[in-house]
Amino acid sequence: MDNIFLPLIITLIIITILSIWIYIYCKDYFWLVISGFLIRLFLIFIHEQTRLFGDFDISDYLHYLTEFKQFGSNDILSYIKPHSAFYTILYPGWIYNNLEESGLWVIRVVNAAIGVTIIAPISWIKQIVFSRKLSYTQVFIITFWPTWMRYNVEIGRASISVLSIIVGLFALLTLINQYKSNNNKIWNIYTVIILAFASFLRLHYIVYFLPIISLSFMNEVKKIKTSPYLLPIIYLISSLLTLIIVAIILVIYQSITQQTYGLSSDNSLEAIISLSEEGEQGNSGYLQGIYPRTPLDFIWFLPLSGFYFMFSPMPWDIHSVFAAGSSLQALIIFVWCFKAVIHKKKYISKNKMLNLLLVPIIFSSIAFGLGVKNAASAERWRLPSTLLLILTTTSVLEYVKQERNIVSNWSDTKY
């Protein structure tokens, strides 16, 4: 009885905290977001009874949880390192340490709660980029997007990782948008903390932040009022400085990755091919046997692998019901992207904040596409981009619809 009672009490506490949080930050969408959370609780119940989504998340994280239970609580500092160890020390390790196996579904409940709270930072991003609130349709789509719900009920770190990326992007865009604000120093500190937190959860996700930081820095350099003869020199120095900083960050990233995963430091073409070969393993592998053989091959390989990363599995690669569902979702987002670009290409190109948001999506698809050639892995890794594309494309399409309604009303009034 005690094994069930304590997890239930913790779950009720989580629901109470979540309800208060949603009421404060998402009051307009309260019942919609709460409904999304309740659906996730139902999915957790179904999964616990049937193992609907398999046990891959348990096999990936049970080692860290049991290790933390045995040694980690007495040696917390050893867990202050990127990836799964850092995630374990946040809350899963403590929950499992006290509740053992019954704590696994409590971890799922926490992740489900985190999954629906993402509506708040996404709505803040829309305010910055489009100067409008999220529509109920957008909240519904994001809250009940099947792939997002599926990963929200895992014991893995998908929910907290994606939330930290979205909050990090919001912090960066806010910092850029309010550059001359009096609270700039405080926001600088907050932004650095968020970016560090997000990167520690998944070091690879730093690719979402580097393009925005680099582009915004170069834009500020362009605004410097000085002699037209000195400006090119300043711009060149700034460009070199940006490249050096990015290179240093990438070297640090590679060093940490080697220590964490034991990967080779070889950056040759053969090493890249080897990485791609490892990435295409499994039943959902794509572009099998297709690799860059020469440096010039990257001209076609990078966009091709980036496209597959964002929109796989393709219809001809479907081997299961889950793959069919993933393919349909990818197709829907592709259609939205296509329609948004066709109807509002000029609007997209002129919206500075929208461009800053789209660049990391493109950059991350190319970067991750280089090593990921498996639709199941791609679906998980592109979750931040998926949610951002849902936000941006539906916002642009809503703008198109409103323009058409205005023209239609004007025509009716005229005649």
DRENKEGU-695089 format. One line per 8 residues: number of its first residue (from 1); their letters; for each residue x, y, z of N, C-alpha, C. Coordinates in steps of 0.02 Angstrom, whole numbers. Example, Ala and Ser with C-alpha at 12.3 -4.5 7.8 and 13.67 -1.06 7.14 Angstrom:
<pts>
1 = as = 660/-284/390/615/-225/390/660/-165/390 | 642/-112/354/684/-53/357/645/2/394;
</pts>
This chain:
<pts>
1 = mdniflpl = 42/-60/0/0/0/0/43/63/0 | 97/62/41/142/120/45/176/133/-21 | 189/78/-60/222/86/-124/179/124/-174 | 113/123/-164/68/158/-209/48/226/-180 | 41/230/-114/16/290/-81/62/350/-93 | 127/342/-80/174/397/-87/179/423/-158 | 186/379/-209/185/405/-278/122/442/-296 | 64/419/-270/1/454/-284/0/523/-253;
9 = iitliiit = 26/529/-192/30/594/-158/75/641/-198 | 133/616/-221/179/657/-261/146/678/-326 | 109/633/-357/74/649/-419/23/704/-409 | -15/700/-353/-64/752/-338/-30/820/-326 | 28/818/-294/66/880/-283/88/910/-350 | 111/866/-395/132/888/-462/74/920/-499 | 16/888/-496/-44/915/-530/-63/983/-501 | -59/990/-435/-76/1054/-403/-28/1109/-425;
17 = ilsiwiyi = 37/1095/-423/87/1144/-443/78/1163/-516 | 66/1112/-558/56/1124/-630/-5/1168/-642 | -59/1155/-607/-121/1193/-616/-110/1267/-597 | -74/1278/-542/-60/1347/-522/-16/1382/-573 | 35/1345/-597/82/1374/-646/45/1392/-711 | 3/1346/-735/-34/1358/-797/-82/1417/-788 | -113/1421/-729/-161/1476/-717/-125/1544/-718 | -63/1545/-695/-24/1608/-693/1/1626/-763;
25 = yckdyfwl = 30/1578/-799/64/1593/-862/24/1576/-924 | -26/1533/-918/-65/1513/-977/-140/1515/-961 | -161/1567/-927/-230/1571/-903/-280/1565/-960 | -265/1596/-1017/-312/1595/-1073/-322/1524/-1102 | -272/1481/-1091/-276/1414/-1120/-279/1361/-1065 | -302/1380/-1006/-297/1337/-947/-326/1267/-959 | -390/1263/-980/-423/1198/-986/-394/1158/-1044 | -371/1192/-1096/-341/1157/-1152/-276/1124/-1132;
33 = visgflir = -234/1160/-1095/-170/1133/-1072/-180/1078/-1020 | -227/1089/-974/-242/1038/-924/-267/974/-958 | -308/982/-1010/-332/923/-1048/-274/886/-1079 | -225/923/-1105/-165/892/-1133/-128/851/-1081 | -123/877/-1020/-89/841/-966/-128/778/-947 | -194/783/-943/-235/725/-925/-230/670/-978 | -226/690/-1041/-217/640/-1095/-150/605/-1086 | -99/642/-1066/-33/613/-1055/-35/564/-996;
41 = lflifihe = -72/581/-943/-80/535/-887/-113/470/-910 | -162/477/-954/-196/417/-981/-147/375/-1022 | -105/408/-1061/-55/372/-1101/-5/335/-1055 | 14/368/-1000/59/336/-952/26/273/-923 | -38/278/-906/-75/220/-880/-76/163/-931 | -93/180/-994/-95/129/-1047/-26/98/-1057 | 26/140/-1057/93/115/-1068/115/69/-1010 | 98/87/-949/116/46/-891/83/-23/-894;
49 = qtrlfgdf = 24/-26/-925/-13/-89/-929/6/-130/-990 | 24/-98/-1044/34/-133/-1108/104/-127/-1137 | 145/-82/-1110/211/-66/-1140/202/-45/-1213 | 154/0/-1223/137/23/-1290/197/50/-1328 | 240/87/-1295/296/119/-1328/362/82/-1316 | 359/22/-1289/419/-17/-1278/455/4/-1214 | 512/-27/-1202/551/-14/-1141/620/16/-1157 | 626/48/-1215/691/75/-1234/713/130/-1186;
57 = disdylhy = 666/171/-1162/685/224/-1117/711/197/-1051 | 682/142/-1027/705/111/-965/774/82/-974 | 786/48/-1030/851/19/-1042/905/72/-1049 | 886/131/-1073/935/186/-1082/953/220/-1016 | 905/224/-969/915/265/-910/917/227/-844 | 896/163/-843/895/126/-781/964/120/-750 | 1015/114/-793/1084/110/-769/1102/171/-727 | 1085/231/-753/1100/293/-717/1061/298/-652;
65 = ltefkqfg = 999/276/-653/956/281/-594/981/234/-538 | 997/172/-557/1021/124/-507/1090/144/-481 | 1132/170/-524/1198/194/-504/1192/252/-455 | 1145/298/-470/1134/355/-425/1109/331/-357 | 1066/281/-357/1039/254/-294/1094/223/-252 | 1143/192/-285/1197/158/-249/1251/205/-226 | 1271/252/-271/1329/294/-255/1316/369/-261 | 1272/387/-308/1266/457/-327/1244/504/-273;
73 = sndilsyi = 1197/483/-230/1172/528/-179/1226/547/-129 | 1280/507/-125/1336/523/-81/1394/555/-118 | 1388/559/-184/1441/589/-225/1409/631/-281 | 1374/683/-261/1335/724/-307/1379/757/-359 | 1438/779/-340/1482/817/-385/1500/776/-447 | 1503/710/-441/1521/668/-498/1467/668/-551 | 1407/692/-534/1352/695/-582/1345/763/-616 | 1389/810/-598/1388/875/-630/1428/871/-695;
81 = kphsafyt = 1401/836/-743/1431/828/-808/1375/820/-860 | 1391/834/-924/1337/837/-974/1300/771/-983 | 1240/779/-1013/1198/724/-1036/1161/689/-980 | 1157/623/-983/1112/585/-939/1128/593/-865 | 1192/600/-848/1210/607/-778/1180/671/-748 | 1185/726/-786/1157/790/-763/1082/786/-757 | 1050/753/-805/977/744/-802/958/703/-741 | 996/651/-726/981/608/-670/980/645/-604;
89 = ilypgwiy = 1026/692/-596/1032/728/-532/978/781/-523 | 943/800/-577/892/852/-572/832/828/-532 | 802/772/-553/745/744/-515/737/669/-523 | 753/638/-582/741/566/-588/779/524/-536 | 843/542/-524/883/504/-477/854/505/-407 | 832/564/-385/804/571/-318/737/534/-311 | 697/538/-364/632/503/-362/643/427/-359 | 688/402/-401/701/330/-401/735/308/-336;
97 = nnleesgl = 776/351/-309/811/335/-247/763/324/-189 | 707/360/-190/658/355/-135/600/307/-150 | 582/301/-214/522/261/-231/539/197/-269 | 602/190/-291/624/132/-329/581/123/-392 | 559/62/-407/525/49/-471/459/88/-477 | 424/98/-423/361/137/-426/375/210/-443 | 438/230/-436/456/299/-452/462/311/-527 | 466/257/-567/473/265/-639/413/301/-669;
105 = wvirvvna = 353/282/-647/295/316/-676/286/386/-647 | 314/399/-587/314/468/-561/359/512/-604 | 416/484/-626/460/521/-671/423/537/-736 | 384/489/-760/344/500/-821/294/557/-810 | 263/558/-751/214/611/-736/248/679/-735 | 307/683/-705/345/746/-704/360/769/-775 | 383/723/-817/399/740/-886/337/761/-925 | 281/729/-910/218/748/-943/198/819/-924;
113 = aigvtiia = 208/836/-860/193/904/-837/238/955/-870 | 302/938/-876/350/982/-910/330/991/-983 | 306/936/-1013/288/938/-1083/234/988/-1100 | 185/997/-1056/131/1045/-1071/149/1116/-1051 | 197/1124/-1005/217/1192/-986/253/1229/-1042 | 273/1192/-1093/310/1223/-1149/267/1274/-1186 | 202/1271/-1177/157/1319/-1210/176/1391/-1190 | 195/1401/-1127/211/1469/-1104/270/1500/-1141;
121 = piswikqi = 330/1469/-1142/385/1500/-1180/373/1505/-1255 | 334/1458/-1282/318/1462/-1353/274/1523/-1366 | 227/1536/-1320/184/1595/-1328/225/1659/-1321 | 276/1658/-1277/319/1717/-1269/360/1729/-1333 | 383/1675/-1363/421/1682/-1426/377/1712/-1480 | 315/1690/-1484/270/1718/-1535/259/1793/-1524 | 255/1814/-1462/247/1885/-1447/306/1925/-1473 | 366/1898/-1466/427/1933/-1489/431/1933/-1565;
129 = vfsrklsy = 418/1875/-1596/428/1868/-1668/371/1897/-1708 | 309/1886/-1686/250/1906/-1725/207/1959/-1691 | 225/1977/-1629/187/2027/-1590/113/2007/-1582 | 102/1943/-1575/34/1917/-1566/33/1859/-1517 | -26/1847/-1488/-34/1791/-1442/-44/1727/-1482 | -30/1671/-1448/-45/1606/-1478/-120/1599/-1487 | -141/1573/-1543/-212/1559/-1554/-229/1492/-1520 | -292/1481/-1508/-314/1417/-1478/-297/1359/-1523;
137 = tqvfiitf = -299/1371/-1588/-282/1317/-1636/-209/1297/-1628 | -165/1347/-1621/-94/1332/-1613/-81/1296/-1547 | -113/1318/-1493/-105/1285/-1428/-128/1212/-1433 | -183/1201/-1467/-209/1133/-1475/-160/1090/-1514 | -134/1116/-1570/-88/1077/-1612/-25/1059/-1573 | 5/1108/-1540/67/1096/-1503/56/1049/-1444 | 3/1061/-1407/-11/1020/-1347/-25/947/-1365 | -62/936/-1419/-82/868/-1437/-44/841/-1497;
145 = wptwmryn = 13/871/-1514/54/844/-1568/77/774/-1548 | 60/722/-1586/72/653/-1565/144/637/-1545 | 192/659/-1585/262/643/-1569/283/675/-1503 | 261/737/-1493/278/772/-1431/247/737/-1371 | 185/715/-1376/153/679/-1321/188/613/-1308 | 208/579/-1362/240/514/-1354/305/519/-1313 | 345/571/-1326/408/578/-1290/400/611/-1222 | 342/641/-1210/327/670/-1144/314/617/-1091;
153 = veigrasi = 297/557/-1111/280/504/-1062/337/455/-1053 | 397/472/-1076/456/432/-1065/489/451/-999 | 535/409/-976/575/428/-918/638/465/-940 | 647/470/-1006/705/505/-1033/701/580/-1027 | 752/615/-1053/758/687/-1042/732/729/-1100 | 691/701/-1144/666/738/-1202/627/800/-1180 | 581/793/-1132/538/849/-1112/578/907/-1084 | 621/893/-1035/659/947/-1003/711/976/-1050;
161 = svlsiivg = 739/935/-1095/788/960/-1143/756/1008/-1193 | 699/989/-1221/666/1032/-1270/641/1096/-1237 | 613/1090/-1176/591/1149/-1140/648/1198/-1129 | 706/1172/-1110/764/1216/-1097/788/1249/-1161 | 783/1213/-1218/802/1243/-1282/755/1300/-1300 | 690/1288/-1293/640/1339/-1309/648/1400/-1264 | 658/1389/-1199/668/1444/-1152/733/1481/-1168 | 785/1443/-1187/849/1474/-1205/842/1519/-1266;
169 = lfalltli = 806/1496/-1317/794/1536/-1377/753/1598/-1360 | 703/1590/-1316/664/1648/-1294/708/1699/-1259 | 753/1675/-1216/798/1720/-1180/844/1758/-1228 | 871/1722/-1278/914/1755/-1327/876/1807/-1368 | 817/1790/-1392/777/1836/-1432/757/1897/-1390 | 741/1886/-1327/723/1941/-1283/783/1987/-1272 | 841/1957/-1263/902/1996/-1252/918/2039/-1313 | 908/2011/-1372/920/2048/-1434/867/2103/-1444;
177 = nqyksnnn = 805/2086/-1428/750/2132/-1438/751/2191/-1389 | 778/2179/-1329/781/2231/-1278/853/2246/-1260 | 895/2254/-1311/967/2259/-1300/986/2319/-1256 | 949/2374/-1262/966/2435/-1226/925/2443/-1162 | 892/2390/-1140/851/2394/-1080/894/2402/-1018 | 866/2432/-966/901/2441/-903/915/2375/-867 | 873/2326/-881/880/2260/-849/924/2213/-889 | 963/2241/-935/1002/2201/-981/1053/2156/-946;
185 = kiwniytv = 1086/2182/-893/1137/2143/-858/1106/2082/-823 | 1049/2093/-792/1014/2037/-759/993/1985/-810 | 968/2008/-867/946/1962/-919/1005/1925/-950 | 1063/1958/-953/1124/1925/-978/1141/1864/-934 | 1139/1875/-869/1155/1820/-822/1104/1764/-829 | 1040/1782/-832/987/1733/-839/996/1692/-903 | 1013/1727/-958/1021/1693/-1023/1079/1644/-1021 | 1135/1665/-992/1194/1621/-987/1177/1559/-947;
193 = iilafasf = 1141/1567/-892/1122/1510/-850/1078/1461/-889 | 1029/1488/-925/983/1446/-964/1020/1409/-1019 | 1065/1444/-1055/1102/1412/-1109/1148/1357/-1082 | 1180/1370/-1025/1223/1320/-995/1182/1259/-973 | 1124/1272/-943/1080/1218/-920/1058/1175/-979 | 1036/1207/-1033/1013/1171/-1092/1069/1130/-1123 | 1129/1159/-1127/1186/1125/-1157/1209/1066/-1114 | 1203/1072/-1048/1223/1016/-1005/1175/957/-1013;
201 = lrlhyivy = 1112/971/-1026/1064/917/-1036/1078/879/-1100 | 1090/915/-1153/1110/885/-1218/1160/932/-1249 | 1223/915/-1244/1276/959/-1268/1269/975/-1342 | 1242/928/-1380/1234/937/-1452/1187/995/-1469 | 1140/1010/-1423/1091/1062/-1437/1120/1133/-1435 | 1184/1138/-1423/1217/1203/-1426/1213/1232/-1497 | 1201/1188/-1547/1195/1211/-1616/1134/1256/-1626 | 1086/1254/-1580/1029/1300/-1585/1047/1371/-1564;
209 = flpiisls = 1097/1377/-1522/1114/1443/-1494/1169/1479/-1533 | 1218/1442/-1558/1275/1473/-1591/1256/1518/-1650 | 1211/1497/-1695/1194/1541/-1751/1163/1607/-1730 | 1118/1605/-1681/1085/1667/-1658/1136/1713/-1626 | 1179/1686/-1584/1230/1727/-1550/1276/1759/-1602 | 1299/1719/-1650/1345/1744/-1702/1313/1797/-1745 | 1252/1784/-1769/1218/1831/-1814/1200/1896/-1779 | 1177/1891/-1717/1159/1952/-1680/1221/1995/-1666;
217 = fmnevkki = 1276/1962/-1651/1339/1998/-1640/1361/2035/-1703 | 1358/2001/-1760/1378/2032/-1823/1330/2089/-1842 | 1267/2082/-1826/1219/2136/-1840/1234/2198/-1798 | 1256/2188/-1736/1274/2245/-1694/1337/2279/-1720 | 1383/2240/-1747/1444/2269/-1776/1426/2314/-1835 | 1378/2292/-1876/1357/2331/-1934/1329/2400/-1914 | 1302/2404/-1853/1271/2467/-1831/1322/2518/-1804 | 1384/2497/-1798/1435/2543/-1771/1444/2603/-1818;
225 = ktspyllp = 1440/2662/-1789/1448/2723/-1828/1522/2745/-1826 | 1555/2736/-1881/1625/2754/-1885/1643/2770/-1957 | 1705/2781/-1970/1727/2798/-2037/1713/2740/-2085 | 1689/2755/-2145/1677/2701/-2194/1739/2662/-2212 | 1798/2692/-2198/1861/2657/-2212/1878/2608/-2156 | 1857/2625/-2095/1872/2581/-2038/1821/2524/-2031 | 1760/2536/-2054/1706/2487/-2044/1723/2418/-2073 | 1750/2413/-2135/1767/2346/-2161/1819/2310/-2118;
233 = iiylissl = 1866/2349/-2090/1918/2319/-2047/1887/2293/-1983 | 1843/2334/-1953/1808/2313/-1892/1765/2251/-1905 | 1732/2252/-1962/1689/2196/-1980/1730/2132/-1990 | 1788/2138/-2021/1832/2081/-2032/1857/2053/-1966 | 1879/2099/-1922/1904/2078/-1856/1849/2043/-1816 | 1789/2072/-1820/1732/2043/-1784/1715/1974/-1811 | 1718/1966/-1877/1704/1901/-1908/1755/1849/-1886 | 1818/1868/-1886/1871/1822/-1864/1862/1804/-1790;
241 = ltliivai = 1845/1855/-1750/1835/1843/-1678/1776/1795/-1667 | 1723/1804/-1705/1665/1760/-1701/1684/1688/-1719 | 1722/1680/-1773/1743/1614/-1795/1788/1581/-1743 | 1833/1621/-1712/1878/1594/-1661/1839/1569/-1600 | 1790/1610/-1578/1750/1591/-1520/1710/1528/-1535 | 1679/1525/-1594/1641/1466/-1614/1686/1405/-1616 | 1747/1414/-1644/1795/1359/-1649/1815/1333/-1579 | 1826/1380/-1533/1844/1361/-1464/1787/1321/-1432;
249 = ilviyqsi = 1725/1345/-1442/1667/1309/-1414/1662/1239/-1443 | 1674/1233/-1509/1669/1168/-1541/1725/1121/-1517 | 1784/1148/-1505/1840/1108/-1479/1822/1082/-1409 | 1795/1127/-1367/1774/1106/-1300/1720/1053/-1304 | 1672/1064/-1351/1618/1016/-1361/1646/948/-1381 | 1694/948/-1428/1722/884/-1451/1760/849/-1395 | 1795/889/-1355/1833/860/-1299/1787/826/-1249 | 1732/861/-1231/1685/833/-1183/1650/772/-1212;
257 = tqqtygls = 1633/775/-1277/1600/719/-1310/1645/657/-1310 | 1709/667/-1323/1756/611/-1323/1760/579/-1254 | 1761/621/-1201/1765/595/-1133/1701/558/-1114 | 1644/585/-1137/1579/556/-1118/1565/492/-1156 | 1577/492/-1222/1559/435/-1263/1618/395/-1289 | 1679/419/-1276/1737/385/-1300/1744/387/-1376 | 1721/441/-1407/1725/447/-1480/1794/467/-1502 | 1809/452/-1564/1873/469/-1593/1877/543/-1607;
265 = sdnsleai = 1937/571/-1603/1947/643/-1618/1964/653/-1692 | 1963/600/-1731/1978/604/-1802/1923/641/-1839 | 1941/695/-1874/1892/735/-1911/1897/723/-1987 | 1928/669/-2007/1937/656/-2078/1871/636/-2110 | 1872/632/-2177/1812/613/-2214/1792/541/-2196 | 1842/499/-2184/1828/429/-2166/1792/426/-2098 | 1811/470/-2052/1779/471/-1986/1706/494/-1992 | 1693/542/-2037/1625/567/-2047/1582/512/-2078;
273 = islseege = 1611/475/-2126/1575/419/-2157/1560/366/-2104 | 1609/352/-2061/1599/303/-2008/1543/324/-1961 | 1540/390/-1945/1487/416/-1903/1419/407/-1936 | 1416/420/-2002/1353/412/-2039/1332/339/-2041 | 1380/294/-2048/1364/223/-2050/1334/200/-1984 | 1362/225/-1928/1334/209/-1863/1264/237/-1854 | 1253/296/-1883/1189/330/-1876/1132/299/-1914 | 1147/257/-1964/1094/228/-2006/1073/158/-1982;
281 = qgnsgylq = 1097/138/-1924/1080/72/-1898/1007/70/-1875 | 978/10/-1876/909/1/-1854/861/-7/-1913 | 799/-25/-1896/749/-37/-1948/726/27/-1983 | 737/84/-1951/713/147/-1980/770/187/-2012 | 824/154/-2031/880/188/-2064/860/214/-2132 | 889/270/-2152/875/299/-2218/941/321/-2251 | 937/334/-2316/996/353/-2356/1053/304/-2344 | 1037/240/-2339/1087/190/-2324/1135/182/-2383;
289 = giyprtpl = 1199/184/-2367/1251/177/-2418/1266/241/-2455 | 1233/296/-2438/1245/360/-2471/1287/404/-2425 | 1349/418/-2445/1395/457/-2405/1434/505/-2450 | 1462/557/-2420/1507/601/-2459/1575/566/-2468 | 1597/561/-2529/1660/527/-2543/1718/577/-2552 | 1700/638/-2570/1750/691/-2578/1723/754/-2543 | 1766/802/-2528/1742/865/-2497/1688/899/-2538 | 1691/894/-2605/1640/926/-2647/1571/893/-2640;
297 = dfiwflpl = 1570/830/-2619/1507/795/-2610/1464/825/-2554 | 1496/863/-2510/1457/894/-2456/1408/946/-2483 | 1421/971/-2543/1376/1021/-2573/1306/992/-2581 | 1300/928/-2600/1235/897/-2607/1216/854/-2547 | 1266/828/-2511/1251/782/-2455/1221/819/-2395 | 1248/878/-2379/1224/914/-2320/1150/934/-2326 | 1129/966/-2382/1057/982/-2387/1013/920/-2390 | 1037/867/-2424/997/805/-2429/988/773/-2361;
305 = sgfyfmfs = 1043/766/-2324/1038/735/-2257/999/779/-2209 | 1006/845/-2217/967/891/-2175/893/886/-2188 | 874/879/-2252/804/872/-2270/775/807/-2242 | 812/753/-2250/790/688/-2224/784/690/-2147 | 832/724/-2116/830/730/-2043/766/763/-2019 | 744/815/-2055/685/853/-2034/620/819/-2052 | 619/781/-2107/554/756/-2133/551/681/-2142 | 597/644/-2112/592/571/-2115/544/546/-2061;
313 = pmpwdihs = 516/485/-2070/529/438/-2125/488/457/-2187 | 520/447/-2244/485/458/-2307/434/401/-2318 | 383/414/-2358/331/362/-2369/359/295/-2391 | 413/296/-2431/442/233/-2455/485/197/-2403 | 496/230/-2344/535/200/-2291/492/176/-2233 | 426/176/-2240/381/157/-2186/381/81/-2177 | 393/59/-2114/393/-13/-2100/348/-31/-2041 | 313/18/-2011/270/3/-1954/216/56/-1948;
321 = vfaagssl = 168/44/-1904/114/91/-1892/141/156/-1863 | 188/151/-1815/217/211/-1785/255/251/-1837 | 290/217/-1882/327/252/-1935/279/288/-1982 | 221/257/-1996/170/289/-2038/145/353/-2006 | 133/351/-1940/111/410/-1904/163/465/-1905 | 226/446/-1896/281/495/-1897/288/526/-1966 | 281/485/-2018/286/509/-2086/231/559/-2102 | 170/544/-2078/114/589/-2090/125/657/-2056;
329 = qaliifvw = 151/655/-1994/165/718/-1959/218/758/-1995 | 270/724/-2018/323/759/-2055/296/789/-2120 | 251/752/-2154/221/777/-2216/179/840/-2202 | 142/840/-2148/101/898/-2130/145/959/-2119 | 199/951/-2082/244/1008/-2070/276/1032/-2134 | 295/984/-2178/324/1003/-2242/275/1045/-2283 | 212/1023/-2285/161/1060/-2323/152/1130/-2294 | 152/1135/-2228/146/1201/-2196/205/1246/-2214;
337 = cfkavihk = 265/1217/-2213/325/1256/-2231/320/1280/-2304 | 300/1235/-2348/295/1251/-2419/245/1307/-2430 | 186/1301/-2400/134/1352/-2409/155/1419/-2380 | 188/1418/-2322/210/1480/-2290/260/1517/-2334 | 308/1480/-2362/359/1511/-2405/328/1537/-2470 | 283/1499/-2499/250/1519/-2562/209/1582/-2553 | 171/1586/-2500/124/1642/-2491/156/1703/-2459 | 207/1694/-2417/234/1751/-2380/310/1752/-2380;
345 = kkyisknk = 340/1742/-2438/412/1742/-2442/442/1809/-2422 | 411/1864/-2446/437/1931/-2431/429/1947/-2356 | 372/1927/-2328/361/1940/-2257/412/1904/-2214 | 426/1842/-2232/475/1802/-2195/544/1833/-2199 | 563/1855/-2259/630/1883/-2269/639/1950/-2233 | 585/1987/-2222/590/2053/-2190/583/2050/-2114 | 560/1995/-2087/551/1988/-2015/617/1966/-1983 | 652/2013/-1952/719/1999/-1925/717/1944/-1872;
353 = mlnlllvp = 670/1949/-1825/666/1900/-1772/648/1831/-1798 | 605/1829/-1848/587/1765/-1879/647/1733/-1912 | 688/1773/-1945/749/1747/-1977/797/1719/-1925 | 804/1756/-1868/847/1732/-1815/823/1665/-1787 | 758/1654/-1789/729/1592/-1763/735/1535/-1813 | 732/1552/-1878/735/1500/-1930/805/1476/-1942 | 855/1520/-1935/924/1501/-1949/947/1442/-1906 | 937/1442/-1839/957/1383/-1800/921/1319/-1819;
361 = iifssiaf = 859/1325/-1843/822/1265/-1866/858/1235/-1926 | 876/1277/-1974/912/1253/-2033/981/1227/-2015 | 1016/1265/-1973/1084/1247/-1953/1084/1180/-1916 | 1037/1171/-1869/1034/1109/-1830/1017/1049/-1874 | 973/1059/-1924/955/1003/-1968/1015/979/-2008 | 1056/1026/-2030/1116/1008/-2067/1167/974/-2022 | 1177/1003/-1962/1227/976/-1915/1207/906/-1891 | 1145/897/-1870/1123/832/-1846/1115/782/-1904;
369 = glgvknaa = 1095/807/-1962/1086/764/-2019/1150/730/-2041 | 1206/761/-2024/1271/733/-2042/1285/667/-2007 | 1260/660/-1945/1274/599/-1907/1214/555/-1894 | 1153/582/-1904/1092/543/-1892/1063/520/-1958 | 1056/455/-1967/1026/427/-2028/976/373/-2009 | 939/388/-1956/889/342/-1929/828/383/-1911 | 770/366/-1940/709/407/-1932/687/411/-1859 | 695/357/-1821/674/358/-1751/717/407/-1711;
377 = saerwrlp = 783/406/-1723/828/452/-1689/815/524/-1712 | 805/533/-1777/793/599/-1804/730/630/-1774 | 678/589/-1765/615/613/-1737/626/642/-1667 | 668/610/-1628/682/633/-1560/726/695/-1560 | 779/694/-1601/827/748/-1601/798/813/-1629 | 750/808/-1673/723/869/-1705/662/898/-1668 | 646/872/-1610/587/895/-1574/585/971/-1564 | 641/1004/-1543/638/1077/-1538/620/1110/-1604;
385 = stlllilt = 651/1086/-1658/637/1114/-1725/565/1101/-1746 | 539/1042/-1729/470/1026/-1746/421/1076/-1715 | 429/1088/-1650/384/1134/-1615/392/1206/-1642 | 454/1225/-1657/466/1293/-1683/437/1301/-1753 | 442/1249/-1794/412/1252/-1861/336/1254/-1857 | 307/1217/-1811/235/1221/-1802/215/1293/-1784 | 252/1323/-1739/238/1392/-1718/245/1441/-1777 | 302/1439/-1811/316/1488/-1863/271/1480/-1924;
393 = ttsvleyv = 263/1418/-1947/223/1407/-2008/150/1423/-1997 | 122/1401/-1941/51/1415/-1928/40/1489/-1916 | 89/1523/-1887/83/1596/-1876/82/1633/-1942 | 126/1613/-1988/128/1645/-2054/63/1630/-2092 | 40/1568/-2089/-22/1549/-2125/-83/1584/-2095 | -83/1595/-2029/-137/1633/-1998/-137/1705/-2024 | -77/1733/-2032/-70/1801/-2059/-97/1804/-2130 | -82/1753/-2170/-108/1750/-2239/-184/1747/-2239;
401 = kqernivs = -212/1706/-2195/-284/1699/-2191/-318/1764/-2171 | -288/1799/-2123/-316/1863/-2101/-314/1915/-2157 | -260/1915/-2195/-255/1962/-2252/-310/1948/-2303 | -321/1884/-2317/-373/1866/-2365/-442/1886/-2340 | -454/1878/-2275/-518/1899/-2247/-529/1974/-2252 | -475/2012/-2242/-479/2085/-2248/-496/2105/-2319 | -461/2074/-2368/-474/2088/-2438/-545/2069/-2457 | -568/2011/-2432/-635/1987/-2447/-688/2034/-2418;
409 = nwsdtky = -678/2056/-2356/-725/2103/-2325/-726/2170/-2361 | -667/2192/-2383/-662/2256/-2419/-700/2251/-2485 | -693/2193/-2519/-728/2183/-2583/-803/2182/-2573 | -826/2149/-2519/-898/2146/-2505/-926/2215/-2490 | -886/2255/-2454/-908/2323/-2437/-911/2367/-2499 | -863/2358/-2544/-859/2399/-2604/-917/2387/-2651 | -936/2323/-2657/-989/2307/-2705/-1056/2295/-2671;
</pts>
